Amino acid sequence: MQRSQQQHAVQHSGSTSQSANILPAPVLNDTSGPHDSTTLYGSASLAADNNFSALSHSGLTPAVAVGNDDYQSIASLWPGQPGQTVTHELEQPPSGLEDFSWDEQSIGDELVDKKTNAIDDASSSGVTDGMASLSVDDTRAGYLGVASGAAMLRLLMPDTEHRHKRSVPRSHAQKSAATSNQGNSGWIPTSVWHERRIYEIDVDAAINAYFSLYHISYPIVCEPTFRAQYAQVIARPSGTSWNALAYIIAAIGLFSTSTEPVVRDLDLFEAAKANINIDSLETGNVTLVQALALLSNYIQKRGKPNSGYNYLGLALHMAMGLGLHKEFQGWRIAPLQMEIRRRVWWGLYNFYVGAAITFGRPLAMPTKGIEVALPLNVDDRDLTHLSTSLPPPRSTLTTHSAIASQARFHLATSDIYAKVISLPFPPPQELLQLDDERIATWHSIWAVEASEVDPRYFLSRSVMDWRYRNLRIIVFRPFVIRKVLQARSQEYVQQLDPATDAAVSRCLAEAKASIISIDNYWNTGRRNCMASWYALYFLFQATMIPSVCLRNEPTSSMANDWREQLNTALSIMRSMFAINPASRECHEVVLRLCSDYLTSASSIPTSSPVFGLEPVEESPNTQINALYGMMWPGANTTDVDMLNDSWNNFIADLPDDSSNLFDHNYGDFGSV
């Protein structure tokens, strides 16, 4: 069954290995064709996002996440900016067909005479330059930018003779290629084949499942290339990184498409880990970056958020070491290989910003010096390893639409997120303006109604819609919480300034819209673990808004609407019990918070105590402490303490009625 993968046409394999580059690689930025121009712009232009409303320039098709100029440069997001074409002579692409891959595992071993333990002068030509000043030769030295000493040396020694003067040690992967699979078994080697009974798992089916669902949201692996390598139609990359990639793809496929709790994916995860060790970090290649990125996202979904965060950091640093954040004029690189580099970089970007928002952590992703185009909106058949130029983007949704759409969203909004987790908290007028200029503009141009797309893209488009609404909730919910908690004071006059009132209204509207959208998907879309993971996360975040409102203003004119939203959310959570165990915990939390307030006032007999119509008997500070842990699940204790201080400073005028109220502690909900 595994060998049946060979039926995939080699012409669509898109291999990034030299052995599969049948045609000579074209020069990047060759303008001989109408669609292969990839003019790049300086980082100053890339960062010039203050006029994001320029996204509405002509030529972009509303409601479709594609555009005729998207493939040229990320700077095309802001047309009219005075960007300059990159012509750094200090910074050049690798010569020939090389990329920036590197392997330093043998460094040191090459320099020492095994018999005398002395430095072998004969091997000194193989020294790898830790000062980044002697690496005139670009072969397998990693990316060294314009600030490095090597850049200046290359300018002084530009000729080919000097650039290839230093010898390159034989890589560890090359040395061990013949023996790396000793003791391993299976179509994909792993040392835990028997221990984890991998032979019992239909790996083919798991890989097919990955590409049918998860890949549509995060296409950081080229499917035709991977399938050709899996079937051994073309050679697999040397070393064990590809084995790790294959197993984590299978693990994600098995987990994401399951319609009930599953555990065998954990065995595949262990098989992937068995192919990566500390020595792996002494190498750098795109395959390993892909494996680390997928490992990070997978274990976050499997309840190890901080471990996933660490894997993601490794992937990001390795990606920059490989120069995935850069493109160069005159680079003799195959168009498909360049496109794969773009997909990996922006996939990492989406993972990193998404994780930061999920955990309430600061953004550590670099924003300066990033000069790489967004992925093309094309089908796999449009761009193969036989392609000599980049094809025009399609005007319809493709497998690669979601990754670019999410990247544009984070590019437009990441600095808004940075503002709302920093002190002092922005005034409502500033956030409303940013919302109109950035978030709403992105939505008007790039958003696609999930109900209007092919069922194959229904989940990826729905998640993007939930992500968009969730950010607006995050931006404006402090004003909602301050309003409802201040309303507890008898001296408080419920009259807000127009800006604050607008901020509150937007938050309430997005929370309701999120619940409705998630309910619509859950009633009509494919129910599986991946869908339940995203739906539950965004549902729980949205549910916190009507929860805090109803608990503190149970007699409000909007109370019945809040009850309806909460009952809808609880119904969705109950329907997830058989798929996602975390849904039970979320359901229990919402009931603990709101069960006494879910009965409409009209249904309460006049002779009954109206306990359910009294505000909750908790102090505002206690509510803030409890809410924070639930709104930022996965945040560690330090994160919670730091950002709780921010909230307490923002909500500075709260009435202190804790002396005569019960002070229930719901802090343990922070682990939900």
Buried (B, 14 or more C-beta within 10 A) or exposed (E): EBEEBEEBEBEBBBBBBEEBBEEEBBBBBBEEEEBBBBBBBBBBBBBBBEEBEBBEBEEBEEEBBBBBBBBBBBBBBBBEBEBEEBEBEBBBBBBEBBBBBBBBBBBEEBBEEEEEEEEBEEBEEBBBBEEBBBBBBBBBBBBBBEEBBBBEBBBEEEEEEBBBEBBBBEBBBEBBEEEBBEEBBBBBBBBBBEEBEBEEBBBBBBBBBBBEBBBBBBBBBBBBBBBBBBBEBBBBBBBBBBBBBBBBBBBBBBBBBBEEEBEBBBBBBBBBBBBBEEEBBBBBBBBBBBBBBBBBBBBBBBEBBEBBBBBBBBBBBBBBBBBBBBBBBEBBBBBBBBBBBBBBBBBBBBBBBBBBBBBBBEBEBEBEBBBBBBBBBBEBEBBBBBBBBBBBBBEBBBBBBBBBBBBBBBBBBBBBBEBBBEEEBBEBBEBBEBBEBBBBBBBEBBBBEBBEBEEEBBBBBBBBBBBBBBBBBBBBBBBBBBBBBBBBBEEBEEEBEEBBBBBBBBBBBBBBBBBEBBBEBBEEBBBBBBBBBBBBBBBBBBBBBBBBBBBBBBEBEBBEBBBBBBEBBBEBBEBBEEBBEBBEBBBBBBBEBBEBBBBEBEEBEEEEEEEBBEBBBBBBBBBBBBBBBBBBBBBBEEBBEBBBEBBBEBBEEBBEBBEEBEEBEBBEBBEB
